[in-house]
Amino acid sequence: MSKVFSSMEAFYPPDSGSSFSKQMRKLSDHNLQRATRNTSERRQKHKSSLITGRCTQNVSPMPFGHIVAITVVIRFLVMLAIWAAVVTKSLIIKGVSFPSIESYCGPCPKNWICYKNSCYQFFHEKKNWYQSQASCVFQNSSLLKIYSRVDQDFFKLVKSFHWMGLVQIPKTRSWHWEDGSVLSPDQLTLMDTQNGKCALYGSNFKGYTENCSTPYPYICMQRTV
């Protein structure tokens, strides 16, 4: 330190004592500010390194088992979405959305619609009434019969024509279902539109007379109770 003062005295002549003192104070203040700033910067860097170290310790890589579990869950959700889309598509017939199944109605054939104790299948291939009846019999079923507007309420939404199991008896000119029962007004409203002996199901529980030889799509039905 004495050497520093000696050098400073050599630089500043003795007769400039007051000026020398001022310069020394300035130098001392400058050194103090610099030391304080360096100390503050070191503390800030140390604090930042501690925070970074803690963050690094907290962020640990995800265990392999968790990755596998997440992958399995994602695959399951994708398969569930695909299954839901297939089921929804199978329950939509030409723009008709069927209501959800309210009760178990027994085993139905594959791809058939199960609703309120009955199984249904809509066939889009066109056949005459007799061919349609034979096709249903071959599949251990019969052409559509309306038993109850309440239990078969979704049929009011059907928009296209399908053969159903309703024919006219020539002698009495009365309309009977395949099982021999007589048509009741509570079951269906029959519209006489053609001089036919067979009936098509239209929409909103309305039937339409038609020539039995005319090809149309048809609906087969199985009762489970």
Backbone bond lengths (Angstrom), bond angles and torsions (degrees), N, CA, C in turn:
res aa  C-N    CA-C-N  psi(-1)  N-CA   C-N-CA  omega(-1)  CA-C   N-CA-C  phi
1 M - - - 1.469 - - 1.521 110.40 -
2 S 1.377 117.10 -39.03 1.469 121.10 178.82 1.511 111.24 -62.12
3 K 1.351 114.54 -33.64 1.455 118.29 177.78 1.512 110.38 -66.90
4 V 1.341 114.86 -37.84 1.469 118.41 179.26 1.501 110.21 -63.16
5 F 1.359 115.55 -44.70 1.470 118.90 179.72 1.524 110.70 -64.89
6 S 1.343 116.06 -37.32 1.462 119.18 179.57 1.503 110.74 -62.28
7 S 1.368 113.23 -43.79 1.459 116.88 179.22 1.510 111.27 -65.75
8 M 1.323 115.16 -36.59 1.457 118.71 178.97 1.513 110.27 -67.65
9 E 1.380 117.07 -38.57 1.459 120.11 179.17 1.517 111.04 -67.38
10 A 1.341 113.91 -33.37 1.454 116.84 177.56 1.504 111.19 -66.62
11 F 1.336 113.77 -33.88 1.461 117.83 -178.48 1.515 111.23 -76.76
12 Y 1.365 114.68 -39.59 1.466 119.57 178.46 1.526 108.74 -104.93
13 P 1.280 121.62 123.44 1.469 124.67 -179.03 1.491 109.79 -64.15
14 P 1.408 117.77 154.24 1.455 122.46 -178.07 1.505 113.10 -60.53
15 D 1.282 118.17 -28.50 1.459 119.26 -176.83 1.510 112.88 -77.11
16 S 1.317 114.96 -3.20 1.486 117.47 178.10 1.510 109.50 -110.23
17 G 1.356 116.27 51.37 1.484 120.87 -175.78 1.512 113.12 -62.33
18 S 1.284 115.92 -46.48 1.484 117.56 -178.81 1.506 111.60 -63.55
19 S 1.315 116.55 -38.83 1.470 120.18 178.65 1.508 110.19 -66.71
20 F 1.303 116.46 -38.06 1.465 120.45 179.27 1.527 110.69 -64.43
21 S 1.313 116.17 -42.50 1.477 120.39 179.77 1.524 111.11 -62.41
22 K 1.307 115.06 -40.23 1.470 118.02 178.59 1.514 111.00 -64.02
23 Q 1.309 116.47 -43.82 1.453 120.11 -179.79 1.519 111.33 -63.50
24 M 1.325 115.99 -37.78 1.456 120.05 178.90 1.524 111.04 -65.55
25 R 1.322 114.45 -42.29 1.480 117.44 178.80 1.529 111.01 -64.03
26 K 1.309 115.48 -40.45 1.471 118.72 178.14 1.518 110.98 -62.81
27 L 1.343 114.16 -43.98 1.460 118.38 179.89 1.515 110.85 -63.60
28 S 1.338 115.72 -41.84 1.471 119.74 179.59 1.524 111.05 -64.08
29 D 1.341 115.08 -43.61 1.482 118.48 178.45 1.519 111.11 -63.37
30 H 1.311 117.08 -40.83 1.461 120.88 179.65 1.523 111.35 -62.83
31 N 1.351 115.18 -44.88 1.466 119.06 178.92 1.520 111.58 -64.11
32 L 1.344 116.03 -38.86 1.468 119.58 179.57 1.528 111.44 -65.25
33 Q 1.338 115.76 -43.10 1.471 119.27 178.29 1.517 111.07 -63.74
34 R 1.307 116.07 -41.19 1.471 119.87 -179.96 1.516 111.21 -64.56
35 A 1.362 115.26 -42.83 1.470 119.04 179.34 1.523 110.75 -64.66
36 T 1.341 115.39 -40.16 1.479 118.96 179.05 1.522 111.00 -64.27
37 R 1.355 116.25 -42.44 1.461 120.09 179.75 1.520 111.31 -64.66
38 N 1.329 117.23 -41.30 1.464 120.65 179.00 1.524 111.11 -64.11
39 T 1.354 115.21 -40.65 1.471 118.93 178.81 1.522 110.82 -63.95
40 S 1.352 116.43 -41.94 1.471 120.33 179.30 1.516 111.31 -63.94
41 E 1.359 116.59 -41.04 1.460 120.08 179.55 1.517 110.92 -64.83
42 R 1.353 116.99 -39.90 1.466 119.74 179.45 1.526 110.96 -65.13
43 R 1.350 116.10 -40.67 1.466 119.18 178.18 1.530 111.38 -63.79
44 Q 1.345 115.90 -41.09 1.461 119.72 179.98 1.527 111.15 -64.28
45 K 1.352 116.12 -42.11 1.463 119.63 178.60 1.518 110.95 -64.76
46 H 1.336 116.20 -39.58 1.461 119.96 179.35 1.531 111.11 -64.53
47 K 1.343 115.10 -41.96 1.470 119.56 178.59 1.523 111.23 -64.28
48 S 1.333 117.16 -41.12 1.469 121.21 178.90 1.515 111.05 -64.14
49 S 1.335 116.35 -39.88 1.465 119.44 179.68 1.517 111.23 -66.15
50 L 1.360 116.60 -35.89 1.464 119.74 177.79 1.519 110.92 -65.75
51 I 1.354 116.17 -44.12 1.472 120.13 179.70 1.515 110.48 -63.39
52 T 1.346 116.12 -43.65 1.465 119.84 179.28 1.513 111.13 -62.39
53 G 1.324 116.50 -39.47 1.459 120.20 179.10 1.509 112.26 -64.54
54 R 1.346 115.36 -40.43 1.467 118.56 178.60 1.519 111.47 -65.50
55 C 1.340 116.30 -43.35 1.466 119.79 178.86 1.515 110.72 -61.44
56 T 1.339 115.60 -39.98 1.465 119.46 179.79 1.516 111.37 -64.99
57 Q 1.355 115.37 -36.54 1.456 118.92 179.00 1.523 111.30 -70.20
58 N 1.354 116.60 -36.66 1.468 119.98 -177.58 1.520 111.96 -72.54
59 V 1.337 118.06 -34.50 1.459 121.56 -178.64 1.514 108.23 -87.10
60 S 1.298 115.11 97.09 1.461 120.47 179.70 1.518 109.09 -107.26
61 P 1.302 118.67 149.43 1.465 120.98 179.83 1.523 111.44 -63.18
62 M 1.369 115.58 144.28 1.459 121.09 -179.02 1.528 110.41 -67.15
63 P 1.328 117.35 132.11 1.473 119.87 178.67 1.521 111.45 -58.62
64 F 1.325 116.39 148.82 1.460 121.63 -178.91 1.525 111.71 -60.85
65 G 1.337 116.09 -36.02 1.464 119.76 179.74 1.510 112.29 -62.03
66 H 1.347 116.49 -37.75 1.465 119.99 178.43 1.524 111.05 -66.46
67 I 1.324 116.38 -39.39 1.465 120.27 178.57 1.521 110.58 -62.02
68 V 1.324 116.80 -43.64 1.469 121.04 178.83 1.522 110.57 -62.72
69 A 1.337 116.86 -42.75 1.465 120.79 -179.46 1.518 111.05 -63.22
70 I 1.331 117.00 -42.94 1.464 120.58 179.12 1.521 110.79 -63.92
71 T 1.331 117.01 -40.33 1.466 121.36 178.29 1.521 111.31 -62.10
72 V 1.327 116.79 -42.52 1.469 121.15 179.15 1.522 110.56 -63.46
73 V 1.331 116.82 -42.54 1.469 120.61 179.95 1.523 110.80 -63.35
74 I 1.335 116.78 -42.98 1.465 120.38 179.52 1.519 110.75 -62.52
75 R 1.338 117.22 -43.65 1.470 120.29 178.66 1.521 110.92 -62.42
76 F 1.336 116.50 -40.26 1.463 120.12 179.13 1.523 111.06 -62.53
77 L 1.334 116.75 -43.11 1.464 120.38 -179.94 1.527 111.20 -64.67
78 V 1.331 116.75 -38.30 1.463 120.18 177.93 1.522 110.77 -64.50
79 M 1.340 116.97 -45.37 1.460 120.85 178.79 1.522 111.00 -63.40
80 L 1.330 116.90 -38.21 1.461 120.53 178.29 1.519 111.00 -64.16
81 A 1.331 116.87 -39.94 1.464 120.53 178.89 1.524 111.13 -65.61
82 I 1.348 116.31 -40.67 1.465 120.18 178.30 1.518 110.43 -64.38
83 W 1.339 116.59 -44.06 1.464 120.29 179.56 1.521 110.77 -61.35
84 A 1.332 117.24 -42.48 1.465 120.91 179.80 1.522 110.88 -62.96
85 A 1.342 116.84 -38.68 1.463 120.26 179.44 1.524 111.10 -66.03
86 V 1.342 116.82 -40.32 1.467 120.71 179.33 1.520 110.99 -65.43
87 V 1.330 116.62 -44.40 1.463 120.25 179.67 1.516 110.99 -63.43
88 T 1.341 116.48 -43.16 1.464 120.01 179.61 1.517 110.82 -61.98
89 K 1.336 116.58 -41.45 1.454 120.30 179.51 1.516 111.38 -64.17
90 S 1.330 117.21 -38.36 1.460 120.67 -179.75 1.519 112.16 -69.01
91 L 1.334 116.81 -21.32 1.461 120.60 -179.36 1.516 112.64 -97.33
92 I 1.323 116.93 7.52 1.461 120.22 179.04 1.526 108.11 -112.67
93 I 1.298 116.64 114.88 1.463 121.88 -178.33 1.524 107.96 -115.95
94 K 1.328 114.69 104.47 1.455 120.75 179.35 1.520 111.88 50.88
95 G 1.287 116.59 51.06 1.455 121.44 175.87 1.503 114.65 84.23
96 V 1.337 118.93 4.77 1.457 121.91 -179.38 1.515 108.89 -96.75
97 S 1.313 117.62 119.19 1.460 122.28 177.65 1.516 109.02 -95.95
98 F 1.324 116.89 120.72 1.447 120.82 -178.50 1.515 110.40 -84.65
99 P 1.322 117.40 143.59 1.464 120.08 178.38 1.515 110.95 -68.38
100 S 1.315 116.15 165.12 1.460 120.60 -178.79 1.520 110.86 -67.48
101 I 1.322 115.85 152.07 1.457 121.31 179.58 1.521 109.47 -70.43
102 E 1.314 116.85 127.24 1.453 120.31 -175.20 1.523 112.61 -93.96
103 S 1.320 117.89 -21.55 1.459 120.14 -179.33 1.521 109.19 -153.81
104 Y 1.311 115.03 157.41 1.461 119.83 178.67 1.520 109.39 -69.71
105 C 1.316 117.49 132.95 1.467 119.55 -176.37 1.524 111.48 -124.33
106 G 1.313 116.72 29.17 1.449 119.29 173.55 1.515 113.32 82.97
107 P 1.329 116.89 176.47 1.463 121.10 -177.87 1.524 111.55 -73.44
108 C 1.291 116.43 130.35 1.464 122.32 175.44 1.527 108.68 -112.24
109 P 1.328 117.82 157.56 1.465 119.56 174.34 1.523 110.68 -59.61
110 K 1.299 115.74 156.59 1.455 120.84 -178.51 1.524 110.74 -58.19
111 N 1.334 115.44 134.34 1.469 124.43 178.42 1.523 113.91 72.21
112 W 1.323 117.56 9.15 1.455 119.81 175.10 1.525 109.14 -87.83
113 I 1.331 115.57 160.66 1.461 121.63 -179.96 1.523 109.10 -96.52
114 C 1.310 115.69 126.89 1.463 121.60 179.69 1.525 109.03 -103.34
115 Y 1.326 116.45 122.20 1.465 119.68 -179.27 1.526 110.32 -152.59
116 K 1.330 115.19 119.96 1.466 123.05 174.94 1.531 112.75 46.35
117 N 1.318 116.20 65.80 1.469 123.68 172.48 1.529 114.25 67.38
118 S 1.323 117.35 20.37 1.461 120.49 177.29 1.522 109.93 -144.77
119 C 1.328 114.88 154.10 1.461 121.83 176.14 1.528 108.21 -114.85
120 Y 1.318 116.13 138.92 1.464 121.13 -177.01 1.521 110.05 -132.01
121 Q 1.341 113.68 149.57 1.454 120.03 172.47 1.532 108.67 -142.43
122 F 1.328 114.80 128.05 1.465 121.42 177.36 1.524 108.08 -95.91
123 F 1.320 116.69 120.66 1.461 121.66 178.54 1.523 108.81 -105.20
124 H 1.332 115.49 124.66 1.463 120.09 -176.03 1.529 113.00 -88.94
125 E 1.323 116.73 -16.53 1.463 118.60 176.56 1.531 109.14 -67.68
126 K 1.312 116.47 139.24 1.464 120.53 -174.61 1.529 110.85 -90.65
127 K 1.321 115.09 129.93 1.465 123.01 176.35 1.524 108.17 -138.50
128 N 1.350 115.90 160.29 1.463 116.99 173.05 1.533 108.61 -75.95
129 W 1.322 115.82 176.55 1.462 118.40 -172.96 1.526 111.67 -61.76
130 Y 1.316 117.94 -41.76 1.463 121.67 -176.80 1.537 111.01 -67.85
131 Q 1.324 116.43 -40.96 1.464 119.73 177.11 1.536 111.36 -65.95
132 S 1.317 115.24 -37.33 1.468 119.61 178.06 1.522 110.73 -65.02
133 Q 1.322 116.17 -42.50 1.464 120.44 178.16 1.525 110.67 -61.79
134 A 1.325 116.52 -44.12 1.463 120.75 -179.73 1.532 111.04 -63.70
135 S 1.323 116.68 -38.84 1.465 120.43 178.88 1.526 110.98 -63.04
136 C 1.319 116.95 -41.39 1.467 120.07 178.98 1.528 111.02 -67.52
137 V 1.327 116.81 -42.42 1.462 120.50 179.31 1.522 110.15 -61.29
138 F 1.330 117.15 -39.61 1.458 121.53 179.08 1.530 110.87 -61.06
139 Q 1.306 116.48 -28.82 1.466 121.31 -180.00 1.528 112.20 -99.22
140 N 1.334 114.47 24.00 1.466 120.89 176.33 1.531 111.83 56.95
141 S 1.325 115.64 43.64 1.460 121.20 179.98 1.524 108.90 -146.64
142 S 1.304 116.63 -173.22 1.462 121.81 177.77 1.521 108.63 -137.03
143 L 1.328 116.18 168.66 1.455 119.12 175.17 1.529 109.94 -65.55
144 L 1.296 115.81 158.20 1.461 122.24 -175.96 1.530 112.47 -53.29
145 K 1.327 114.74 134.73 1.452 121.81 170.07 1.527 107.93 -127.49
146 I 1.331 115.95 134.57 1.458 120.87 176.25 1.528 107.80 -89.95
147 Y 1.314 115.81 111.50 1.461 121.14 177.71 1.524 111.38 -89.86
148 S 1.305 115.37 -42.41 1.463 119.96 -174.82 1.525 109.73 -152.47
149 R 1.307 116.35 131.93 1.467 119.64 178.03 1.526 111.28 -67.24
150 V 1.319 115.94 -25.09 1.461 120.11 179.83 1.525 110.40 -76.82
151 D 1.334 116.57 -49.87 1.464 120.59 -177.12 1.527 112.60 -72.31
152 Q 1.319 117.01 -23.43 1.461 121.07 179.98 1.532 110.33 -116.45
153 D 1.323 115.47 39.84 1.459 120.96 -172.32 1.524 113.97 -61.90
154 F 1.337 118.71 -25.33 1.459 118.53 -177.20 1.521 112.60 -70.09
155 F 1.343 118.29 -15.70 1.461 120.09 179.67 1.526 112.86 -69.67
156 K 1.314 117.32 -14.64 1.466 118.85 176.51 1.529 111.22 -69.21
157 L 1.326 117.34 -13.37 1.460 121.68 -178.84 1.521 113.44 -93.28
158 V 1.321 117.68 -10.17 1.465 120.83 -178.36 1.529 109.20 -66.04
159 K 1.341 116.37 133.78 1.462 120.63 -174.70 1.528 114.46 -108.96
160 S 1.314 119.20 -11.25 1.458 121.11 -176.82 1.527 110.26 -115.32
161 F 1.321 115.49 167.34 1.467 121.06 -176.06 1.532 110.85 -90.25
162 H 1.340 115.11 135.89 1.463 122.52 177.52 1.529 108.66 -138.54
163 W 1.330 114.49 145.41 1.466 117.89 172.81 1.529 109.61 -65.24
164 M 1.340 114.82 140.65 1.463 120.28 171.93 1.525 108.64 -128.99
165 G 1.316 117.01 170.75 1.468 121.34 -172.71 1.520 113.87 -83.25
166 L 1.315 117.15 55.18 1.469 122.05 -178.93 1.526 109.30 -128.37
167 V 1.343 116.33 124.17 1.471 121.59 -178.73 1.531 109.86 -134.91
168 Q 1.319 114.20 160.05 1.469 119.56 179.03 1.532 109.96 -97.42
169 I 1.329 115.69 135.03 1.469 121.26 176.19 1.529 107.94 -84.44
170 P 1.337 118.06 118.47 1.473 120.55 -173.49 1.527 113.97 -56.79
171 K 1.322 118.06 -41.84 1.462 120.09 -174.22 1.526 111.94 -66.62
172 T 1.292 116.07 -44.65 1.473 120.17 -175.99 1.531 112.57 -98.96
173 R 1.324 116.41 -13.49 1.463 123.07 -177.13 1.537 111.88 59.35
174 S 1.287 115.03 19.95 1.470 120.00 176.24 1.530 109.12 -93.22
175 W 1.326 115.43 158.61 1.458 120.75 -176.59 1.523 110.13 -103.30
176 H 1.352 113.28 131.00 1.464 120.22 -177.05 1.530 109.62 -127.88
177 W 1.314 114.32 149.54 1.453 120.63 171.65 1.525 109.38 -80.66
178 E 1.318 116.16 167.68 1.466 120.77 -178.56 1.522 112.68 -57.11
179 D 1.334 116.65 -33.39 1.468 119.10 -178.43 1.524 112.74 -80.05
180 G 1.346 117.63 4.13 1.462 121.62 176.62 1.519 114.34 94.85
181 S 1.323 118.77 -10.66 1.469 120.73 -179.57 1.530 110.68 -73.88
182 V 1.333 115.04 149.04 1.468 121.39 -177.12 1.534 109.62 -83.16
183 L 1.332 115.45 141.77 1.461 120.72 177.88 1.520 110.51 -62.80
184 S 1.308 115.99 132.21 1.461 122.18 177.33 1.527 109.75 -108.03
185 P 1.340 117.45 142.20 1.475 119.58 177.29 1.529 112.68 -59.25
186 D 1.332 116.48 -23.81 1.462 119.65 178.55 1.529 112.03 -71.88
187 Q 1.329 115.62 -20.77 1.461 119.53 -179.07 1.526 112.10 -86.47
188 L 1.321 115.70 -44.33 1.458 119.68 -169.01 1.527 110.01 -158.64
189 T 1.308 116.69 146.46 1.469 122.20 172.00 1.518 107.55 -101.64
190 L 1.331 116.79 116.26 1.463 121.26 -175.57 1.525 110.11 -95.00
191 M 1.327 115.79 125.00 1.461 122.61 -179.96 1.528 108.58 -102.12
192 D 1.318 116.88 122.39 1.465 121.73 -178.41 1.528 108.77 -86.06
193 T 1.332 115.70 89.70 1.466 120.43 -177.31 1.527 112.67 -104.25
194 Q 1.317 117.99 -21.42 1.453 122.48 179.56 1.527 108.43 -135.82
195 N 1.313 114.91 156.24 1.463 119.17 175.57 1.528 108.59 -82.67
196 G 1.348 114.74 61.37 1.448 119.85 -176.89 1.510 111.62 -113.49
197 K 1.318 115.48 164.04 1.460 121.81 -178.30 1.530 112.15 -106.63
198 C 1.322 116.38 0.36 1.461 120.83 178.14 1.529 108.81 -122.19
199 A 1.318 115.65 165.02 1.467 119.15 -174.63 1.527 111.60 -127.36
200 L 1.315 114.06 141.68 1.460 122.75 174.25 1.524 109.27 -102.42
201 Y 1.316 115.09 144.83 1.465 117.82 170.42 1.520 107.64 -90.91
202 G 1.359 115.70 129.43 1.461 120.24 -179.29 1.508 111.78 -101.42
203 S 1.314 115.44 -87.97 1.462 120.30 178.93 1.523 108.85 -159.10
204 N 1.328 116.19 161.10 1.466 122.45 175.80 1.530 112.19 53.82
205 F 1.338 115.67 41.12 1.469 123.12 177.89 1.527 112.16 58.19
206 K 1.318 114.71 44.36 1.461 121.03 174.60 1.522 109.29 -121.09
207 G 1.350 115.14 137.00 1.449 121.59 176.48 1.521 109.81 -112.46
208 Y 1.339 115.95 155.99 1.463 120.86 -176.93 1.525 108.44 -134.39
209 T 1.319 115.90 129.02 1.461 119.55 179.68 1.527 109.42 -70.50
210 E 1.337 115.17 145.48 1.464 119.77 -176.91 1.520 109.47 -155.42
211 N 1.325 115.57 154.55 1.458 121.47 175.41 1.526 108.95 -62.27
212 C 1.311 116.79 128.91 1.465 121.45 -174.64 1.524 113.21 -63.92
213 S 1.332 117.57 -18.87 1.463 120.96 -177.13 1.529 112.99 -89.16
214 T 1.304 117.55 -4.59 1.469 120.85 -178.49 1.533 110.23 -79.89
215 P 1.321 117.68 129.56 1.476 119.75 -179.35 1.544 112.02 -72.78
216 Y 1.317 114.85 134.84 1.467 122.23 175.84 1.531 108.82 -148.15
217 P 1.310 117.11 160.27 1.469 118.89 167.99 1.527 109.33 -63.64
218 Y 1.318 117.33 167.63 1.466 119.27 -176.93 1.522 110.29 -147.10
219 I 1.326 115.08 164.05 1.464 121.87 -179.12 1.520 108.98 -122.98
220 C 1.329 116.21 124.01 1.461 121.05 174.40 1.528 109.52 -98.85
221 M 1.338 114.37 154.01 1.463 119.32 -173.97 1.522 110.36 -144.78
222 Q 1.323 115.64 141.76 1.464 122.53 173.14 1.519 108.84 -126.21
223 R 1.318 116.04 132.00 1.461 120.07 173.26 1.520 107.87 -90.81
224 T 1.321 116.87 136.81 1.462 120.52 -179.18 1.519 112.64 -103.59
225 V 1.327 117.68 -3.95 1.472 121.16 177.67 1.513 108.82 -130.96
